[in-house]
Amino acid sequence: MYSLVTLRRKARRIGYVIHKGYQRYLSGNAIVRDEEGNPITGYCLVDLTDHTLVWGSYNEVFCYLYDLRDVEDFLKLRYAEENLKF
């Protein structure tokens, strides 16, 4: 798996930005916590062509849903669609 720094560079190259934060409820903006009360870290992707969040990194209830593996998989798919080497 690639580091966050590398993934951010690769994302920027094809027009995306990665934001790191805590999973949050969209209504009320409260932080989602695990069974032990720790906040859950997640990632959102922003498409720079229209400045919208990428579906999957958020849904109807939560944002910052992606983990680094999800980010990497999304970027690999986009690179393949653009016929670029990841």
Buried (B, 14 or more C-beta within 10 A) or exposed (E): EBEEEEBBEBBEEBEBEBBBEBBBEEEEEEEBEEEEEEBBEBBBBBBEEEEEBBEEBBEEEBBBBBBBEBBBEBBEEBBEEEEEEE
